[in-house]
């Protein structure tokens, strides 16, 4: 074999032209070190180089010659040259650079990866696709992989290769459109993107869908990252796994990490996750909440989307640090006895050209038909829930937040928009399902698979639906035909309750049913009562601003609302700032006004919430039978003329019964008689009108004694003094033998 034949062994000029033209799916076949005529031919693609040399083991220099105008350089040497054992040095205009080549390493993806991905069941897919530092054949580097079935060519570009797509093309693996390459010596922290050539020849620059870290907006690149966090929450995870999330009290503090508190002295910057953790734990712990719920923490480019237009489904936002900083945040809260829930957004994604939209030049993650693939309300794209690879992407993302970041639950955003094909669409702008109906059967099966996966692998984790319609059996188990969620937000309760409390007390008697109606369906699902961020933005006003009357009456109404909520069946969720009785709407652009706590009236609201949570967590009657009508009985639901509501809550045998009474008018009700199920003393444990909370101090001197006077179907009754715009919670103290 002559010298030229050696250099061209196994390849053709046409292949080189395809490679240079970015139309070759297997660059490893052409480039690198290959056996030829009893030795090895070394080839490198350096289109702009003046000289190219291979530096072999033992510091042996092997000059390469340019054998094709496209920039292919090659040389032959006797013997074998191992992968990663040589470097390629190139010079251009007197400047030299040296790299190890990726072309002789075995694929980092295998047949099992392709099989599971094709089945839509590769739950650890993000550990295979994306960018992963590792050592191959003793050589450190990063394995890059991406799914782009309709791309003609894919390259990884980044800081280390001057963003040149000719330097590190990927090879196509199998028939599903997976591409991979192992690039030696890429350091942690390197920025990168995928450069794709579409079927029409268009070049696209895309961030990595499976990236574990992204650069801060307005940057659009992904970042190479490897976790080094050592978890310290084994006891927490073990205890969580031993119980159902539906058993026990749950009181959730919803928050937006970027606007809870800011460092004003340093250009009004965000807190880092590590700065936030102890401050938040102190605050939430003092208020007695069991969980924190974070608005979406996946990477997102637009601050005002609050995280609901996600571009990084596996990457915590870099606004507050790196992924290990977020792990440290979760770890710290677990160590303080506080669970962490994150919002997760599978319903839609933004149209930003650097992210998922038309990822390989085609509708890959979204539907091709805009009647299925575009969301009219939000200007976003809808995932193709019927495509196995897309389902796998979403399910792997959900699992990663639990497995990799140890979160205790996911609150799934905008479930209603997923369930209905005609959601926010006019006639003719949606496509019926194969049975002619409006139900999105693919989304239904995805949600069922999500809940089956998470509940099966992570017992004790909560999956919470933000579902605003009457879709049945949202929290019924999948094996019984339900969607399988742990909890559902009770949106009907929220709307009715806020509408009632916003009314002038003079007119509340005409809308009495607004507070009683929710109890007709309160036990059909496992509900969370949510007063969320959505209720205090976009002109809806803060909770305090919604209340009628003068300042004193507004604060009294707000305290009564919270006491009513904590007594009502259902778990609790309150958005940050509610504990401060914030007088203005929330904005993501500024921190909460913590100076409000210097005002005794506002501090009184926070004190009430702390006492409500303490009572709630310690009193089984307020949560043990939350989802059963056995734990709830009206005393009098019909006193509309005086706008008074009264009921009892029961727990397990031996647990104290609780009486809850709400007076929704500014009139003190003297000698108000209520029937009670047991004789004995009923101790007043919460009075929202107590002076310590900023109220007028009207109450019952610590409680009342039940007397043998029949009322409301009971043999015994109490005579109470009901405070104005106030709520009372009384705990039964049984009569003991010998008394």
Phi, psi and omega in degrees: 000126181284173186300316182295319180299322178301316184292333182257011185302122174083359180227169179231163177297327179297321178297318180297319179296320176296320180296313179294328179275007179058051179220039182229125186271357183217073181297335179297336180290331184262317189264164178096198182258125183227142177300139178200118173055046177079002178225213182223133171259131180251125181235147178215147177257111179222079188301329188255005186282149172273319177221152178221134180225137171267125179262103186275169178306146184081013180060035177276126180269127178241098180296136177258148176250149179284117184250358177208143183298339179289352178105023177273126180244146183205157173204155178248144177219147177294153175083187185257140175243116185281153177301134177078001184267357182226162176238155176249121179254133180228153177232147176213117179052041177085355179260132182244152174214153187225133180218154166272146187265149182268001200279350183247014176269145178293157180301142178273352174250145182237179181301325179295321177300313182295319181296309182296321179295318178297328177279348184074028185229026179269084189291340178254032186300326181293345175276352180247317174270162183102215181231123186225110174300134178198173179243122177243129180052037179080005183251123176283147179180199182228131174269121178253139177207148183206156176257117180208073190295336184254012176275144174280328180204152178222135174233155170255130180238147182189190183302325188282339181240024176058027176060034182262113183292345179283344188281314187228072173290151178265158174257149179276135181244121174069197189255358185268354181091027174273139180233144180209158171200144172256120182251115180295149167069012174288127185275156170300143182091353179292137175276148180205162170216167172260133178253116185246144170254122183278175179298335179266003178090004179284140177263129180239141172251123186230141168288164185279118179300332184255015182298144176268350178209147177228157178281159183293138175304145010276006175299151185235008184271158169272166185228132176293129183212140172231130183284140174233018182286134176256110184292145179236016187251030182303317182296320178297311182297320179297316180293321179298319183291341184274357183220154174283144177294342180277358180249122179114163179288147176219116180231114194250133174258105180277141183208158173250115189299329185281346184230010176292310176210141179239158175266088187296324183293344180241067177057034177053047185276164174289153167286147171283164177303320182289328175288321184292322190306304183292324179296315180292318180298320178299313185292309183293322177297318179295327179279346175086014177288147180273333185220154166251135172245121181266129168302160196312132179253359172297151184301140180209143187277338191244115184304318186286356173279351179062015181096359184274358172243090194271137171244348179234094186281354177235002189241115172300143184302139181284358179302332186240015178125191182268175182301327177289332173295321177292321176301318179297324177299309180297317180301316181296315181296320176300319179296338178263007177080024183241127177281160182232124175244142176237145173286138181230137193238085179268358188282329188196167178212157187285165182272007181310130188290342181275353188249225191284336187301127180042059193300315179252026182092357178232171175286087187270305179271337181254169174287147174290319181284119182298339177292343176244336190256358179233141180261118186291334183283321193248358181063034183239179179253147181260133178299147174277090187292347180269351181272126187301317183294326179288317176302317179299317177304311182291316182292322176295324177297311180302315181296323183297322180297326179279313185286315187273330185245001172062024178292156187262359179181159173240131169261113187273117186282145168055045181298322181301323180293338178278324189285333187245125179293334182260017182301120180058025180242142177277167178304136180088352182252019176214162184246120180297160175284172184303337177270003179086006183265178182264355181284135177274094187295326178294319179292321178301311182293327176297313181296322177296319179293321176303310184290324176297316180297308186289317180291328180288319184270334185229073179302141181095347178278140180262137172240117193245130182262127164271092186232119193255010183245188180264024176307129186281153168059041178297323182254011173282143180303151181299321182291347175257012177094004180269182176280338173091008179293154176285314181221162174228136173296134179269085184289327178297315177301316182299310182298313182295318184293314180294323178297320180294311184291339178283347182280150172300131181307333179298330184257358185295331180301335180274356182230029183304323183296341182299327179269340181267336186298323182300335180283350177284342180229009188297341185248013178279336179225171171270102192261151164245127174277115189240121165251090195261183179302329182298340184267000184229030180220172172055044176083002178282346180075160177290167178300319180296319180294334179291335186287143180276167173096187178283184186300315181299316182294322178299314180293323178295316177301317182295317178297320179295321177301313181297317179296318176300316181297317183288337176277332187289142176303139181124147175291169190242144171217130180226135181279146181307147183094336178295328180289342178268356190053053184304130183276351181232164179298155174285145173225135179291348186272356181215158178282166176296155179272088184289345178293345178301330181290350174284344178270122183303328180292320179284321177297329178296325177295316178297320179297320178299314180298321177299317180289323177298316179295320179298314179296315182302312184291331184270352190240103184302330181298337182271359179209338190296322180248038182305326189255020181223138178289353176293339182263004184224135172216128172294141164271306176211104177268001194244010182277064182292326184300326180254002179052048178244136180236139180212139178203166175243150175242137180240151176244216179284167177302131180094347178272145184295142175276147183243137173250128179242133182224131178239126171252107188266021176238161179277019182256131174289129178260106181275146174050049181274118185266134177225133174288144179227152187283347185223148171284174178107188182271140174246110186275132180280106185260339174221131170225108185294348179263009180299147182299328181295338178264000183099011181270187184272351175084014177284127182194207189232030176053039175095353178154190181209154180258128177289137179244161181280067177232109185301141176195142175053036177081007179245153181282341181237159181209164177244151169246118187241156170255112185268124181289158180287135181045049186224161177233141177244142171235122182240137183251128181287132175249106187301152175286125181266150179301138179094350179282000000 
